[in-house]
């Protein structure tokens, strides 16, 4: 493999050398050295791969454009500590790995890009380092891991996740058992219109459905309902909505549910009391707004403030966890690029790592089984050190995006629980259509965000059936080996298997082979009601609809048999 190095600072010595090549795994060491410390300029390591049996791109952050693309319009995976991860692959039409590339450094801003080079029909690979300005340094090193094995693409992704954990120093945080149980998350169902008595009523209703934790989202800290963040930064409970937070939490605990509370980690708004205190310790504007900004964690005073806020909340209100939002909004731009001697960190990524490490250490000292939720795009191996719940990014009422991002996260997150985006649907939707929301998130911990008392009876029955099914089969769904077919088609079939038992969800596929399986459940998450079983002759089957009502049972006749399974229904084979 011919490696090419380009870019970098004037006078910098940059090398990329193959240090090992064994069993289809190539390891390249990248080093940069400069005589004096300076802000590293972007440099690239590139090579070519013959475009033979290459069909699509796989990356946790390439969510809608999985086609190969030309090299003048590359498919790009961006990563840094607070966003995504340095992992990018090329997949064959049959789902085999053709090349999976990962970088040992999940902190430094990096881009991995691919595209077809028209002149020779090769995949043009590029790994860019220091794509965003960072702190000055005079040396840097990392490893590029290239997997060329002819194995299923998901096995090559699993191998990268294990490599990050075992050889790159990214040890995941401990996972409390209750982080693996369904939750009622209030954002879509309440938004900022929080009402204590109504929430307590909803908790009493949702607990029998199997929801064990409630997540109280944005709105508890402000009377404003404008959906912005201009009032963030003080993190004081507004008494008009929640007169007594400690009592509120205690009342929910009495129901038997745990409580998590939302915080926007970086944001400080123009109208909060702390704005004057921190206005000289802000990163430059966050997006196109003039009412809120991101705090700069390179200042110790900022980090101490945030850690103290979270610690006091856990201690004073007896919370069970925090939903820590928007850490990908910590970005360098404008005036914040200038030097300030008051900072004890010059590297933003190092400061974020210090902040979140100290948050987790402080909170687990108070409550060892504290839950910390992060969501896309802050979901990579570094984030797993201080987050024990990783949630799909907001995709309201979008079953397709939810299922895709769940699979993406499951393949890259090891034993850290992956949570669905909160499920919602219109109260007048058909029960089968609403059930597709549940069928699309079976391989994650479900978060529900509908008001139980507003649901029709059929919807309640469906929700209860699906959550009961999920809890009864959680060990297979969460702990089995997840496989996902046709990533270029947003996964046509997803399955999880453990100890000879499998649960298979059909999104566009229609056939499943039962050979060698002791027990098989097929979920029909499509509009096609025909499900074909192979190698199942003589076995007992039961078909239910999306509410768990039996519609057919019997014995399979023949090695190839077709069954009518209602949309969002299931067929159980024993």
C-alpha positions as CSV (number, residue, x, y, z in Angstrom):
1,X,0.0,0.0,0.0
2,X,1.5,3.3,-1.1
3,X,1.0,6.0,1.5
4,X,1.1,9.7,0.8
5,X,1.5,12.4,3.4
6,X,0.6,16.0,2.5
7,X,0.0,19.3,4.3
8,X,1.1,20.3,7.8
9,X,3.1,23.1,9.3
10,X,6.1,24.5,7.5
11,X,9.2,22.6,8.7
12,X,7.1,19.9,10.4
13,X,8.4,16.3,10.1
14,X,5.4,14.1,9.4
15,X,5.6,10.3,8.7
16,X,3.2,7.5,8.1
17,X,4.7,4.0,8.2
18,X,3.2,0.5,8.2
19,X,4.3,-1.1,11.5
20,X,2.4,-4.4,11.3
21,X,0.4,-6.3,8.7
22,X,-1.2,-9.5,9.9
23,X,-4.3,-11.5,9.1
24,X,-5.7,-8.7,7.0
25,X,-5.2,-6.0,9.6
26,X,-2.7,-3.2,8.7
27,X,-1.5,-0.8,11.4
28,X,0.1,2.5,10.3
29,X,1.9,4.7,12.8
30,X,1.5,8.5,12.1
31,X,3.9,10.9,13.7
32,X,4.4,14.6,13.6
33,X,7.3,16.5,15.1
34,X,8.2,20.2,15.2
35,X,11.1,22.0,16.7
36,X,8.9,24.5,18.5
37,X,5.3,24.2,19.7
38,X,2.8,25.6,17.3
39,X,-0.9,25.1,16.4
40,X,-0.9,22.1,14.1
41,X,-2.1,22.7,10.6
42,X,-4.1,20.1,8.9
43,X,-2.2,17.3,7.3
44,X,-3.4,14.2,5.4
45,X,-2.5,10.6,4.9
46,X,-3.9,9.1,1.7
47,X,-3.9,5.9,-0.3
48,X,-5.9,4.1,-2.9
49,X,-8.0,0.9,-2.9
50,X,-9.1,-0.8,-6.1
51,X,-12.9,-0.5,-6.4
52,X,-13.5,-4.2,-6.6
53,X,-16.8,-5.5,-5.2
54,X,-17.4,-2.1,-3.5
55,X,-21.0,-1.0,-3.2
56,X,-21.6,1.4,-0.3
57,X,-20.1,3.4,2.6
58,X,-20.7,2.6,6.3
59,X,-20.1,5.2,9.0
60,X,-22.0,6.1,12.1
61,X,-22.1,9.7,11.0
62,X,-22.9,9.0,7.3
63,X,-26.6,8.8,7.8
64,X,-28.3,9.6,4.5
65,X,-25.7,9.3,1.8
66,X,-24.3,5.8,1.8
67,X,-23.4,5.6,-1.9
68,X,-19.7,5.5,-2.8
69,X,-19.6,9.0,-4.4
70,X,-16.8,10.5,-6.4
71,X,-13.6,11.8,-4.9
72,X,-14.5,15.3,-5.7
73,X,-17.6,15.0,-3.5
74,X,-16.3,12.6,-0.8
75,X,-18.3,10.7,1.8
76,X,-16.8,12.2,5.0
77,X,-16.7,11.0,8.6
78,X,-15.8,13.9,10.9
79,X,-14.8,13.2,14.5
80,X,-13.5,14.8,17.7
81,X,-14.0,14.1,21.4
82,X,-17.4,15.7,21.5
83,X,-18.7,14.4,18.2
84,X,-18.9,11.0,16.4
85,X,-15.8,8.8,16.1
86,X,-13.0,8.2,13.6
87,X,-14.4,5.1,11.8
88,X,-15.3,4.7,8.1
89,X,-15.8,1.6,5.9
90,X,-16.5,0.4,2.4
91,X,-19.0,-2.5,2.1
92,X,-19.8,-5.0,-0.7
93,X,-23.2,-5.6,-2.2
94,X,-23.5,-8.7,0.0
95,X,-22.6,-6.9,3.1
96,X,-18.9,-7.9,3.3
97,X,-16.1,-5.7,4.6
98,X,-14.0,-4.3,1.8
99,X,-12.0,-1.9,3.9
100,X,-12.7,-0.5,7.4
101,X,-10.5,2.3,8.6
102,X,-10.3,3.6,12.2
103,X,-7.9,5.9,14.1
104,X,-6.7,5.3,17.6
105,X,-7.1,8.9,18.6
106,X,-10.8,9.7,19.2
107,X,-10.1,13.1,20.7
108,X,-8.3,15.1,18.1
109,X,-10.4,16.6,15.2
110,X,-10.1,14.1,12.3
111,X,-11.8,13.5,9.0
112,X,-11.9,10.2,7.1
113,X,-13.1,10.5,3.5
114,X,-13.6,8.3,0.5
115,X,-14.6,8.7,-3.1
116,X,-14.2,7.0,-6.4
117,X,-11.3,8.3,-8.5
118,X,-12.6,8.4,-12.1
119,X,-9.3,7.9,-13.9
120,X,-8.6,4.5,-12.4
121,X,-11.8,3.2,-10.7
122,X,-10.1,3.2,-7.3
123,X,-11.4,4.3,-3.9
124,X,-9.4,7.4,-2.9
125,X,-8.9,7.3,0.9
126,X,-7.9,10.3,2.9
127,X,-7.4,10.7,6.7
128,X,-7.1,14.4,7.7
129,X,-5.7,15.2,11.1
130,X,-6.3,18.5,12.9
131,X,-9.3,19.5,10.8
132,X,-10.2,22.1,13.5
133,X,-7.7,24.4,15.3
134,X,-6.3,22.9,18.5
135,X,-3.8,23.9,21.2
136,X,-0.1,24.3,20.2
137,X,2.1,21.2,20.4
138,X,5.4,20.1,19.0
139,X,4.6,16.4,18.6
140,X,1.8,14.1,17.9
141,X,1.3,10.4,17.1
142,X,-1.6,8.1,16.4
143,X,-2.4,4.8,14.7
144,X,-4.5,4.1,11.6
145,X,-6.0,0.7,11.6
146,X,-7.0,-0.7,8.3
147,X,-9.1,-3.9,8.2
148,X,-9.2,-5.6,4.8
149,X,-10.6,-9.0,5.9
150,X,-13.4,-10.6,3.9
151,X,-15.9,-10.7,6.8
152,X,-19.3,-9.3,7.4
153,X,-19.1,-5.5,7.7
154,X,-20.6,-5.5,11.2
155,X,-17.8,-7.8,12.5
156,X,-15.2,-5.4,11.2
157,X,-17.0,-2.6,13.1
158,X,-17.3,-4.7,16.3
159,X,-13.5,-5.3,16.1
160,X,-12.8,-1.5,16.0
161,X,-14.9,-1.0,19.1
162,X,-13.0,-3.7,21.0
163,X,-9.7,-2.2,19.7
164,X,-10.6,1.2,21.1
165,X,-11.5,-0.4,24.5
166,X,-8.6,-2.8,24.8
167,X,-5.6,-1.0,23.1
168,X,-6.4,2.7,22.9
169,X,-7.3,3.4,26.5
170,X,-11.0,4.2,26.2
171,X,-12.4,2.2,29.1
172,X,-16.2,2.5,29.2
173,X,-18.0,3.7,32.3
174,X,-19.9,1.3,34.6
175,X,-23.5,0.6,33.5
176,X,-26.2,0.6,36.2
177,X,-28.9,-2.0,35.7
178,X,-31.7,0.6,35.5
179,X,-29.9,2.3,32.5
180,X,-31.0,-0.9,30.7
181,X,-34.8,-0.5,31.4
182,X,-37.5,1.4,29.5
183,X,-38.0,5.1,30.3
184,X,-40.6,7.8,30.1
185,X,-38.9,10.8,28.6
186,X,-41.0,14.0,28.7
187,X,-39.6,16.2,25.9
188,X,-42.1,15.4,23.1
189,X,-45.0,14.8,25.5
190,X,-44.6,18.0,27.5
191,X,-41.8,20.2,25.9
192,X,-41.4,23.1,28.3
193,X,-44.9,23.0,29.7
194,X,-44.2,21.0,32.8
195,X,-46.9,20.4,35.4
196,X,-46.0,18.6,38.6
197,X,-49.4,16.9,39.3
198,X,-49.8,15.9,35.6
199,X,-46.3,14.4,35.5
200,X,-46.9,12.4,38.7
201,X,-50.2,11.2,37.2
202,X,-48.3,10.1,34.0
203,X,-45.7,8.3,36.1
204,X,-48.4,6.3,37.9
205,X,-49.8,5.3,34.5
206,X,-46.4,4.6,32.9
207,X,-44.9,2.5,35.7
208,X,-47.3,-0.5,35.0
209,X,-46.3,-0.4,31.4
210,X,-42.7,-1.2,32.4
211,X,-41.2,2.3,32.3
212,X,-38.8,2.5,35.3
213,X,-37.3,6.0,35.0
214,X,-38.7,9.4,34.1
215,X,-36.5,12.0,32.3
216,X,-37.6,15.6,33.1
217,X,-36.5,17.7,30.2
218,X,-36.0,21.4,29.4
219,X,-38.4,23.8,31.1
220,X,-37.9,23.1,34.8
221,X,-35.4,26.0,35.0
222,X,-37.4,28.7,33.2
223,X,-40.8,30.2,32.8
224,X,-40.0,31.1,29.2
225,X,-41.6,28.7,26.6
226,X,-39.7,29.9,23.6
227,X,-37.7,26.7,23.1
228,X,-34.4,28.6,23.1
229,X,-31.6,28.8,25.6
230,X,-31.5,32.5,26.5
231,X,-32.5,31.6,30.1
232,X,-30.0,28.8,30.6
233,X,-27.1,29.2,33.0
234,X,-28.4,29.6,36.5
235,X,-30.0,26.2,36.8
236,X,-32.5,27.2,39.5
237,X,-35.9,25.6,39.7
238,X,-38.7,27.9,38.6
239,X,-41.3,27.7,41.4
240,X,-44.2,28.5,39.1
241,X,-43.7,25.0,37.5
242,X,-42.0,23.0,40.3
243,X,-42.6,24.5,43.8
244,X,-40.4,21.9,45.5
245,X,-38.0,19.8,43.4
246,X,-36.9,17.5,46.3
247,X,-40.6,16.7,47.1
248,X,-41.4,16.2,43.4
249,X,-38.5,13.7,43.0
250,X,-39.6,12.0,46.3
251,X,-43.1,11.6,45.1
252,X,-41.9,9.9,41.9
253,X,-39.7,7.7,43.9
254,X,-42.7,6.6,45.9
255,X,-44.3,5.4,42.7
256,X,-41.3,3.2,42.2
257,X,-39.6,5.2,39.4
258,X,-36.2,6.8,39.2
259,X,-35.7,10.4,38.1
260,X,-33.3,12.0,35.7
261,X,-33.0,15.8,35.0
262,X,-32.0,17.6,31.8
263,X,-29.1,20.1,31.6
264,X,-27.7,21.9,28.6
265,X,-24.1,21.6,29.6
266,X,-22.4,24.5,27.6
267,X,-25.1,27.1,27.3
268,X,-25.3,30.3,29.2
269,X,-28.0,32.8,28.1
270,X,-28.2,36.5,28.0
271,X,-31.0,36.7,30.5
272,X,-29.5,34.5,33.3
273,X,-27.8,36.0,36.4
274,X,-24.6,34.1,35.6
275,X,-24.1,35.8,32.3
276,X,-22.2,38.8,33.7
277,X,-20.0,36.4,35.7
278,X,-19.0,34.3,32.7
279,X,-19.3,36.7,29.7
280,X,-15.5,36.9,29.4
281,X,-15.2,33.1,29.6
282,X,-17.3,32.1,26.6
283,X,-16.5,30.4,23.3
284,X,-17.6,32.5,20.4
285,X,-21.2,32.5,19.3
286,X,-23.0,29.2,19.1
287,X,-24.8,29.2,15.7
288,X,-26.6,32.3,14.4
289,X,-27.9,33.7,17.6
290,X,-27.4,36.6,19.9
291,X,-29.1,35.3,23.1
292,X,-27.0,32.4,24.3
293,X,-23.4,31.2,24.0
294,X,-21.2,28.2,25.1
295,X,-19.1,28.4,28.2
296,X,-15.4,27.8,27.7
297,X,-14.3,24.7,29.7
298,X,-10.7,25.7,29.4
299,X,-11.3,27.9,32.4
300,X,-11.2,26.1,35.7
301,X,-13.8,28.4,37.1
302,X,-16.2,27.2,34.4
303,X,-15.6,23.5,35.1
304,X,-15.9,24.0,38.9
305,X,-19.2,25.8,38.4
306,X,-20.7,23.1,36.2
307,X,-19.5,20.2,38.4
308,X,-20.9,22.0,41.4
309,X,-24.3,22.5,39.8
310,X,-24.6,18.8,39.0
311,X,-23.3,17.6,42.3
312,X,-25.7,19.8,44.3
313,X,-28.6,18.6,42.1
314,X,-27.8,14.9,42.8
315,X,-27.3,15.6,46.6
316,X,-30.1,18.1,47.3
317,X,-32.8,16.6,45.1
318,X,-31.8,12.9,45.3
319,X,-31.8,12.5,41.5
320,X,-30.9,9.2,39.9
321,X,-29.2,10.6,36.9
322,X,-28.7,13.5,34.4
323,X,-29.3,14.0,30.8
324,X,-26.3,16.1,29.7
325,X,-27.0,17.8,26.4
326,X,-25.2,19.7,23.7
327,X,-21.6,19.0,24.5
328,X,-20.9,19.0,20.8
329,X,-21.6,22.8,20.9
330,X,-18.2,23.3,22.6
331,X,-16.4,24.5,19.5
332,X,-13.5,27.0,18.9
333,X,-14.2,30.0,16.7
334,X,-13.6,33.7,16.5
335,X,-12.2,35.4,19.6
336,X,-12.0,32.2,21.6
337,X,-9.0,31.2,19.3
338,X,-7.0,33.9,21.0
339,X,-4.7,33.1,23.9
340,X,-5.8,33.9,27.4
341,X,-3.4,33.3,30.3
342,X,-6.4,32.7,32.7
343,X,-7.1,29.3,31.1
344,X,-5.4,26.2,32.6
345,X,-6.0,24.3,29.4
346,X,-5.3,25.6,25.9
347,X,-6.7,22.4,24.2
348,X,-10.5,22.5,24.1
349,X,-10.8,18.8,23.6
350,X,-8.6,18.2,26.7
351,X,-10.7,20.6,28.7
352,X,-13.9,18.8,27.7
353,X,-12.4,15.5,28.7
354,X,-11.3,16.9,32.0
355,X,-14.7,18.4,32.7
356,X,-16.7,15.2,31.9
357,X,-14.2,12.9,33.6
358,X,-14.5,15.0,36.8
359,X,-18.3,15.2,36.4
360,X,-18.5,11.4,36.4
361,X,-16.0,10.9,39.2
362,X,-17.8,13.5,41.4
363,X,-21.3,12.2,40.7
364,X,-20.4,8.5,41.2
365,X,-18.8,9.4,44.5
366,X,-22.2,10.7,45.6
367,X,-24.4,8.0,43.9
368,X,-22.4,5.1,42.5
369,X,-25.2,3.9,40.1
370,X,-25.8,7.4,38.7
371,X,-27.1,7.4,35.1
372,X,-25.6,9.8,32.6
373,X,-27.2,10.2,29.2
374,X,-25.5,11.5,26.1
375,X,-27.0,11.5,22.6
376,X,-25.8,11.7,19.0
377,X,-23.5,13.2,17.9
378,X,-21.5,12.9,21.2
379,X,-21.4,9.1,21.2
380,X,-17.9,7.9,20.5
381,X,-15.4,5.8,22.5
382,X,-14.2,8.8,24.5
383,X,-17.7,9.7,25.5
384,X,-18.3,6.1,26.7
385,X,-15.8,6.9,29.5
386,X,-18.3,9.2,31.2
387,X,-21.6,8.3,29.8
388,X,-23.5,5.1,30.5
389,X,-26.5,5.8,28.2
390,X,-26.2,6.7,24.5
391,X,-29.3,8.0,22.8
392,X,-30.3,8.4,19.2
393,X,-30.5,12.0,18.2
394,X,-33.9,13.7,17.9
395,X,-36.1,12.2,15.1
396,X,-39.7,12.7,16.2
397,X,-42.1,10.1,14.8
398,X,-39.4,8.9,12.4
399,X,-39.2,5.1,12.6
400,X,-36.7,4.9,9.8
401,X,-34.1,7.2,11.3
402,X,-34.6,5.7,14.8
403,X,-33.9,2.2,13.5
404,X,-30.9,3.2,11.5
405,X,-29.2,5.2,14.2
406,X,-29.9,2.5,16.8
407,X,-28.1,-0.1,14.6
408,X,-25.2,2.4,14.0
409,X,-24.8,2.9,17.8
410,X,-25.2,-0.7,18.7
411,X,-22.4,-1.7,16.4
412,X,-20.0,0.9,17.9
413,X,-21.0,1.1,21.6
414,X,-20.0,-2.2,23.1
415,X,-21.9,-2.9,26.3
416,X,-23.0,0.8,26.8
417,X,-26.8,0.8,26.5
418,X,-28.1,2.4,23.4
419,X,-31.5,4.2,23.8
420,X,-34.0,5.0,21.2
421,X,-35.0,8.6,20.5
422,X,-38.2,9.2,22.4
423,X,-41.2,7.5,20.7
424,X,-44.2,9.6,19.8
425,X,-47.1,9.3,17.4
426,X,-50.4,11.1,16.7
427,X,-53.3,9.9,18.8
428,X,-55.4,9.4,15.7
429,X,-52.8,7.2,13.9
430,X,-53.7,3.6,13.3
431,X,-52.5,1.2,15.9
432,X,-50.4,-0.7,13.3
433,X,-48.7,2.5,12.2
434,X,-48.0,3.5,15.8
435,X,-46.7,0.0,16.5
436,X,-44.0,0.5,13.8
437,X,-42.4,3.0,16.1
438,X,-41.9,0.3,18.7
439,X,-40.9,-2.4,16.1
440,X,-38.2,-0.1,14.9
441,X,-36.5,0.3,18.3
442,X,-36.5,-3.2,19.7
443,X,-32.7,-3.5,19.7
444,X,-32.4,-0.5,22.0
445,X,-33.7,0.6,25.3
446,X,-37.1,2.2,24.5
447,X,-37.8,5.7,25.6
448,X,-41.5,6.7,25.4
449,X,-42.8,10.2,25.1
450,X,-46.6,10.0,24.7
451,X,-49.1,10.8,27.4
452,X,-50.7,7.5,28.4
453,X,-54.0,9.1,29.4
454,X,-54.4,10.5,25.9
455,X,-53.9,7.2,24.1
456,X,-56.7,5.2,22.7
457,X,-57.3,1.8,24.2
458,X,-55.9,-0.1,21.3
459,X,-52.7,2.1,21.5
460,X,-52.4,1.3,25.2
461,X,-52.8,-2.4,24.6
462,X,-50.2,-2.3,21.8
463,X,-47.7,-0.3,24.0
464,X,-48.1,-2.7,26.9
465,X,-47.6,-5.7,24.6
466,X,-44.5,-4.4,23.0
467,X,-42.9,-3.2,26.3
468,X,-43.7,-6.6,27.9
469,X,-42.2,-8.4,25.0
470,X,-39.1,-6.2,25.2
471,X,-38.6,-6.8,28.9
472,X,-39.2,-10.6,28.6
473,X,-36.6,-10.8,25.8
474,X,-34.2,-8.1,26.9
475,X,-31.2,-10.4,27.2
476,X,-31.5,-11.4,23.6
477,X,-32.3,-7.9,22.3
478,X,-29.6,-6.1,24.2
479,X,-27.0,-8.8,24.9
480,X,-27.2,-11.0,21.9
481,X,-25.1,-10.5,18.8
482,X,-26.7,-7.9,16.6
483,X,-26.5,-8.4,12.8
484,X,-28.0,-6.0,10.3
485,X,-28.4,-6.7,6.6
486,X,-28.2,-4.2,3.7
487,X,-26.9,-1.0,5.4
488,X,-27.2,0.8,2.1
489,X,-31.0,0.2,2.4
490,X,-31.2,1.5,5.9
491,X,-31.1,-2.1,7.1
492,X,-33.6,-4.4,5.5
493,X,-33.4,-6.9,8.3
494,X,-32.0,-6.7,11.8
495,X,-31.6,-9.6,14.2
496,X,-30.1,-10.5,17.6
497,X,-29.1,-14.0,18.6
498,X,-28.1,-15.5,21.9
499,X,-27.7,-19.1,23.0
500,X,-29.7,-20.4,20.0
501,X,-32.6,-18.0,20.3
502,X,-33.1,-15.2,17.8
503,X,-35.4,-12.2,17.3
504,X,-35.5,-11.0,13.7
505,X,-37.2,-7.9,12.5
506,X,-38.1,-7.6,8.9
507,X,-38.2,-4.1,7.5
508,X,-38.2,-4.9,3.8
509,X,-37.0,-8.5,3.7
510,X,-39.7,-11.2,3.9
511,X,-37.8,-14.5,4.5
512,X,-36.0,-16.0,7.5
513,X,-34.2,-19.3,7.9
514,X,-35.0,-21.1,11.2
515,X,-32.3,-23.8,10.8
516,X,-30.2,-24.4,14.0
517,X,-32.3,-22.0,16.1
518,X,-34.0,-23.4,19.2
519,X,-36.4,-20.5,19.3
520,X,-37.2,-17.8,16.7
521,X,-39.4,-14.7,16.9
522,X,-40.0,-12.8,13.6
523,X,-41.3,-9.2,13.8
524,X,-43.0,-8.0,10.7
525,X,-42.1,-4.3,10.6
526,X,-43.3,-3.8,7.0
527,X,-46.5,-3.3,5.0
528,X,-45.9,-6.7,3.4
529,X,-47.9,-9.2,5.4
530,X,-46.3,-12.3,3.8
531,X,-43.5,-13.8,5.9
532,X,-41.6,-16.9,4.6
533,X,-40.0,-19.4,6.9
534,X,-37.3,-21.8,5.7
535,X,-36.1,-25.0,7.4
536,X,-38.9,-24.9,9.9
537,X,-41.0,-28.0,9.0
538,X,-42.8,-29.7,11.9
539,X,-42.3,-26.8,14.3
540,X,-45.0,-25.1,16.3
541,X,-45.9,-21.5,15.4
542,X,-48.1,-18.8,16.9
543,X,-49.0,-15.5,15.1
544,X,-50.1,-12.4,17.0
545,X,-51.0,-8.9,15.9
546,X,-49.4,-5.7,17.2
547,X,-51.5,-5.8,20.3
548,X,-50.5,-9.4,21.2
549,X,-53.8,-10.9,20.2
550,X,-53.4,-14.4,18.6
551,X,-54.6,-14.6,15.1
552,X,-53.3,-18.0,14.0
553,X,-51.4,-21.1,15.3
554,X,-50.4,-24.5,14.1
555,X,-47.6,-26.6,12.8
556,X,-45.3,-25.6,9.9
557,X,-45.8,-27.7,6.8
558,X,-42.8,-28.0,4.5
559,X,-39.3,-26.5,4.5
560,X,-40.6,-23.4,2.8
561,X,-43.8,-22.0,4.2
562,X,-45.5,-18.6,3.8
563,X,-47.6,-17.0,6.6
564,X,-49.8,-14.0,6.8
565,X,-48.4,-11.8,9.7
566,X,-50.1,-8.5,10.3
567,X,-48.1,-5.3,10.1
568,X,-46.2,-4.9,13.3
569,X,-47.3,-8.4,14.3
570,X,-45.1,-11.3,15.2
571,X,-44.7,-15.0,14.6
572,X,-43.3,-17.2,17.3
573,X,-41.6,-20.4,16.3
574,X,-40.7,-23.0,19.0
